[in-house]
């Protein structure tokens, strides 16, 4: 009897679930940014004058910033390639598992078909053997009856031994009936064994087996009918022989009457025994059909459960793919918004630059006009200003220090530190002012490596401008303090 492989039907869903879990984890590690502790609310902006910094130093710092950006981009690309390679390996593993599952199912079906064919061949062989044995028993019975008739014809004295011969015939008949019942029982067992073998096949195979079973049942009924006819013929022959015997034994009427009554009793008993046998066979057939129906129902329920599990697994996989697609779309939308924001900032920067250039031209014209007016005044103001220069030098330096402090406080108040900034991040911004304290330009001279942090520093300077306190400085210091550097360091109050 073939047995089902317990691995068939469960290996592929398990491998699919594991591969899907690995892909989701890898995608989460790559796409989700790492959380950093929130910086403290305190910050400091340090301001220094632009001293002897050269163009070469600025170029070196810009080149270093570009190198760091290229390194980060290469690392991100390597991680993306690694994730794609792992996803391909997982897909290959899933495909190999699916092929192995299909091969296992094919082998199981072939083994089931081979077992069913062997069982059918065995059942046919047993049926032939049973038929051959039945023929042999019938021949033996005929030979025994012929010998019995010869013994009855020998002599009148032999009639005294007739009761013993009758008892022997009854014992032989009972033995033959017992052997027939055993043979019928073996046939039913063979049919039940063949039925269990055929249950492992598919629904179409079960239908074919049902038809074959019906055919075998019809053949068995035909065989039983032939046996009943043979028994009836044998019975008719025995009755004819008994009638001839009664005619020959006319002088022993009483003995013949007893034999007729005994023969009638045997017939009734044989018919009752045959009826009980047919009822037992019918009851056994109903039980077998009920068991077969229950087994088919159980297999149908198991098949429905496997289909439901497969559909649920497919639904979970579809939902996971849809979730991954939504995440990819959200990431693309965030990237598009970031690019749009960068474009707007570039346009705003260009607009500010044009406005600042126009403002510089207006201020230059105004300065030239004031210079002409100052030149038209007398030498007496120049002499008076020279005498006060020494006295005002100390006051000018104090005013310059106060101006730097005012600029730093204004920028600190306008600075909004972005989230997820490393604690040691530092950026330096070069500031250029116009004669009236308006902002001509602000640019990064040393980047922190974080574009959001650098952009927040530029925005803080732009929000704090203009710096009208520049006009309160002495004229000889205003030009020196129109260009300076600001260093931004969060979480470092000194």
C-alpha positions, 0 to 999 in steps of 0.5 A: 500500500502506497503512503503519501509523502508528508513533505508534499504541499508544505515545502514551497509555501514555507520557502516562499514565506522565508524568502519574502521575510528576508527581502522585506528586512533587507529593504527596511535596512536599506531604505529607513534612515538611522535614528540619531539622538536629538541635539540639545536646544543650546547652540553657539555661533562663533564669528571671526574676521576673514584674515589671510585665507587664500583661494587655494585653501577654499579650493582644497576644502571644496575638493575635500567636500566633493571627495566625501560626497563621492565616497558616500554616493559610492557606498550607497550604490554598493549597498544597493547592489548588495541588496539587489544581489541578495534579492536575486539569490533569494528568488533563485532559491525560491525557484529551485525549491518550487522545481524540487516540490514539483518533482516530488509531487510527480514522483509521488503520483507515479508511485501511487499509479504503480501501486494501484496497477500492482494492486489491480493485477494482484486482485485479478490474479486472486480472482482467477485463482478463486475461480480455478479452485471453485472449478476443482471443488465442483469436479471433486463434488461430481466425482464424489456423487458418482462414486456415491451412486455406484455404491448405492447400486451395488447391493441391497445390503448397502442400503443399511449404510445409507444413513452413514453415506448421507451424513458424509454427504452432509458433512461434505456439503457443509465443508464446501459451503465453509470453503466458499465462504472463506473464498468469498471473504478473501475476495472481499479482502482483496477488493478492500486492499485494492480500494485502499490503494486507489484512494491515494490517486487524484479525483479523476483516478478515484472516478476510474476506480469507482467504475472498475469497482462497479465492473468487478462487482457485476462480475462477482454477481455474475460469478455468484449467479453461475455458481447458483445455477450450477448448484441448482443443476446439481440439485436437479441431478441429485433429485433425479437420481434420488427419484430413480433410487426411490423407484429402484427401492420400491420395496422400501417405501418407508425408507424412501419417504424418510430420505425424501423428508431428509432431502427436503430438510437439507434443501431448506437448510441450504436455502436458509444458509444461502440467504444468510450468506447473501445478507451478510455479503450485502451488509459488508458491501454497505459498510465498505461503501460507507467507509469509502464515502467517508474517506473520499469526504475526508480527502476532499476536505483536506484538499479544500484546506490545502487550497485555502492555505495556498490562497492565503499565502498568495494573498499575504505575498501580494500584500507584501509586494503592494506594501513594498510598491507603496514604500518605493512610490513614497520614497520617489515622492520624497526624492521628487519633493527634495529636488523641487525644494532644491530647485526653488532654493536655487531660484531664490538664491539667484533672485537674491543675488540679482537684487543684491547686485542691484543694491550694490550698484545703488550704494556705490553711486550713493557713496560716490555722491557723498564723497563728492559732497565731502570733498567740497567741504573745507579743510577745517573738517579734515583737521578736526577729524584728524584731531579726534581720530586718536581719541576715537580709536579705542571707542571704534574697537569696542564698537566693532566687538559689540557689532560682532556680538550683535551679529552672533546673537541675531543669527543664533536666534534665527537659527533652526537646527534640523533633526538627526544632526550628529553632535560633532557637526561643524560648518563655516559660512562666509558673510559679505555685507554692503555699506548699510549692513545689507547681505550681499552673499553667504556661502559655505567655506567648510561643510559639515557633510550634512546638506540639511545642516549646512542649508540651515546655517545659510538660512539663519544668516539670511533671516538675521540680515540686514545688520544695520549696526554696521553703520554705527561703526567708525568709518575707518572700521566699516570696510574691515567688518563688511566681510567675516566668517561664522562657525556653526556648532550645535550643542557646544556652548562655550 
